[in-house]
Amino acid sequence: MAMATKNKRVFGAMPPERYDGIVLNLKKGMAAQSMLTVFTKQRGWMRIFLTKGKKAMQGVGGLLPFSLISFDAWLKGNTFSLGEYECQGNDMIRNFSYERYVYMQIFVEMVLVLFPEGEADGAVFSLLEHYSQALPVKDTRILTIIAGWHLVSAAGFRPDTAQVQVYLDGLDESG
């Protein structure tokens, strides 16, 4: 109980909440701070500050993109801070070519643009899990295109198939 009191003093009045998610990216900021973006089952995507050197941030595993993570986060004002975490690193990403990494980041950007921060979506979380599992064995370009179509559809953008027309030469009868 003393530890919880200490954490409240460090992180603010709200008790920590537990989240399960998939790491989207980690951006290193100032010397003592970084920002982690995670898509969680409970809250959709969220940004979490990591402050290096604090005893409250203790964890296992590398924070690599598309790694599974379980963590505690404290909300102080509008800012989440990372507490204890356990991350099942997606180590195969360390060996990816620059091209494969770029396609992964394109997919991450699609998630961040198509879905609002803080809104849980089980279908998108499931798609992210499948994408993560397929990365080591599938062509990243094709995988990203197909998963991107699913993201666009999950966001509510669907073509009207009754109105779609395909022209062999690019022109219709009216020119």
C-alpha positions as CSV (number, residue, x, y, z in Angstrom):
1,M,0.0,0.0,0.0
2,A,2.9,2.3,0.7
3,M,4.0,1.9,-3.0
4,A,0.6,3.0,-4.3
5,T,0.7,6.1,-2.1
6,K,4.2,6.9,-3.4
7,N,3.0,6.5,-7.0
8,K,0.0,8.8,-6.4
9,R,2.4,11.4,-5.1
10,V,4.6,11.0,-8.2
11,F,1.9,10.7,-10.9
12,G,-1.1,12.7,-9.5
13,A,-4.3,11.9,-7.7
14,M,-5.8,9.3,-10.1
15,P,-4.9,5.6,-9.5
16,P,-3.2,3.8,-12.3
17,E,-5.3,1.8,-14.8
18,R,-4.2,-1.4,-16.5
19,Y,-4.1,-1.6,-20.3
20,D,-3.3,-4.2,-23.0
21,G,-2.2,-3.1,-26.4
22,I,0.1,-3.1,-29.3
23,V,3.0,-0.7,-29.6
24,L,2.6,1.6,-32.7
25,N,5.7,3.7,-32.3
26,L,8.2,5.2,-29.8
27,K,9.5,8.7,-30.4
28,K,12.5,9.8,-28.4
29,G,12.1,13.3,-27.2
30,M,14.2,15.4,-24.8
31,A,17.0,13.7,-23.0
32,A,14.8,12.4,-20.2
33,Q,11.5,11.9,-22.0
34,S,10.0,9.8,-24.8
35,M,6.5,9.3,-26.2
36,L,5.0,5.9,-26.7
37,T,1.9,5.4,-29.0
38,V,-0.1,2.3,-28.2
39,F,-3.4,0.9,-29.6
40,T,-5.2,-0.6,-26.6
41,K,-8.2,-2.9,-26.3
42,Q,-9.6,-0.6,-23.6
43,R,-9.1,2.9,-25.0
44,G,-8.1,2.7,-28.7
45,W,-4.8,4.5,-29.5
46,M,-3.2,6.7,-26.8
47,R,0.0,8.6,-26.3
48,I,1.9,7.8,-23.1
49,F,4.9,9.7,-21.8
50,L,8.0,7.7,-20.6
51,T,10.2,9.5,-18.2
52,K,13.6,7.9,-17.9
53,G,15.2,7.4,-14.6
54,K,12.0,7.2,-12.5
55,K,11.6,4.2,-10.3
56,A,7.9,3.9,-11.2
57,M,8.7,3.0,-14.8
58,Q,9.9,-0.5,-14.5
59,G,9.4,-2.9,-17.3
60,V,10.5,-6.0,-19.2
61,G,11.0,-6.1,-23.0
62,G,11.9,-3.7,-25.8
63,L,9.2,-1.2,-26.9
64,L,9.4,-2.1,-30.6
65,P,6.6,-1.4,-33.1
66,F,3.9,-4.1,-33.2
67,S,4.9,-5.7,-29.9
68,L,2.3,-6.7,-27.4
69,I,2.3,-4.7,-24.2
70,S,0.5,-4.8,-20.9
71,F,1.0,-1.7,-18.8
72,D,-0.1,0.6,-16.0
73,A,-0.7,4.3,-16.9
74,W,-1.5,7.2,-14.7
75,L,-3.6,10.1,-16.0
76,K,-2.6,13.5,-14.7
77,G,-4.5,16.3,-16.4
78,N,-4.7,15.2,-20.0
79,T,-1.4,13.3,-19.9
80,F,-0.8,9.6,-19.5
81,S,2.5,8.5,-17.8
82,L,3.8,4.9,-18.1
83,G,4.2,2.8,-15.0
84,E,5.1,-0.8,-14.9
85,Y,4.9,-2.7,-18.1
86,E,5.6,-6.0,-19.7
87,C,6.3,-6.0,-23.5
88,Q,6.6,-9.1,-25.7
89,G,9.1,-7.7,-28.1
90,N,8.6,-8.3,-31.8
91,D,12.3,-8.9,-32.3
92,M,12.0,-9.7,-36.0
93,I,11.6,-6.0,-36.7
94,R,15.2,-5.4,-35.7
95,N,16.2,-7.3,-38.9
96,F,13.8,-5.5,-41.3
97,S,15.0,-3.6,-44.2
98,Y,14.3,0.2,-44.4
99,E,11.6,-0.5,-47.0
100,R,9.7,-2.9,-44.8
101,Y,9.9,-0.5,-41.9
102,V,8.5,2.3,-44.0
103,Y,5.5,0.2,-45.0
104,M,4.9,-0.6,-41.4
105,Q,5.0,3.2,-40.5
106,I,2.6,3.9,-43.4
107,F,0.2,1.5,-41.8
108,V,0.6,3.1,-38.4
109,E,-0.1,6.5,-39.8
110,M,-3.3,5.2,-41.4
111,V,-4.4,4.0,-38.0
112,L,-3.7,7.3,-36.4
113,V,-5.4,9.3,-39.1
114,L,-8.5,7.1,-39.6
115,F,-9.4,6.5,-35.9
116,P,-9.8,9.1,-33.2
117,E,-7.6,9.0,-30.1
118,G,-9.2,7.4,-27.1
119,E,-11.9,5.4,-28.8
120,A,-11.7,1.6,-28.4
121,D,-12.4,-0.5,-31.5
122,G,-12.1,-4.3,-31.2
123,A,-12.1,-4.9,-34.9
124,V,-9.1,-2.5,-35.4
125,F,-7.3,-4.1,-32.5
126,S,-7.8,-7.6,-34.0
127,L,-6.6,-6.3,-37.4
128,L,-3.4,-4.9,-35.7
129,E,-2.8,-8.3,-34.0
130,H,-3.2,-10.1,-37.3
131,Y,-0.9,-7.6,-39.1
132,S,1.7,-8.0,-36.4
133,Q,1.6,-11.8,-36.7
134,A,1.8,-11.8,-40.5
135,L,4.8,-9.3,-40.7
136,P,7.5,-11.9,-40.4
137,V,6.1,-14.3,-43.0
138,K,4.3,-12.1,-45.6
139,D,5.4,-9.5,-48.1
140,T,5.1,-6.3,-46.2
141,R,4.0,-4.3,-49.2
142,I,1.1,-6.6,-50.0
143,L,0.2,-7.1,-46.4
144,T,0.1,-3.3,-45.8
145,I,-2.1,-2.7,-48.9
146,I,-4.6,-5.4,-47.8
147,A,-4.6,-4.4,-44.2
148,G,-5.0,-0.8,-45.3
149,W,-8.1,-1.6,-47.2
150,H,-9.5,-3.3,-44.1
151,L,-8.6,-0.2,-42.0
152,V,-10.4,2.1,-44.5
153,S,-13.4,-0.1,-44.5
154,A,-13.4,-0.3,-40.6
155,A,-13.4,3.6,-40.6
156,G,-16.6,3.5,-42.7
157,F,-15.2,4.3,-46.2
158,R,-16.7,1.8,-48.6
159,P,-17.1,2.2,-52.3
160,D,-20.6,2.0,-53.7
161,T,-20.2,-1.1,-55.9
162,A,-23.4,-0.3,-57.8
163,Q,-21.9,2.9,-59.0
164,V,-18.3,1.7,-59.8
165,Q,-17.5,1.7,-63.4
166,V,-14.3,0.3,-65.0
167,Y,-13.2,1.6,-68.4
168,L,-10.7,-0.4,-70.4
169,D,-9.3,2.7,-72.3
170,G,-10.1,5.3,-69.6
171,L,-13.0,6.8,-71.5
172,D,-16.8,6.2,-71.5
173,E,-19.0,6.6,-74.6
174,S,-19.3,10.4,-74.0
175,G,-15.5,10.8,-74.1
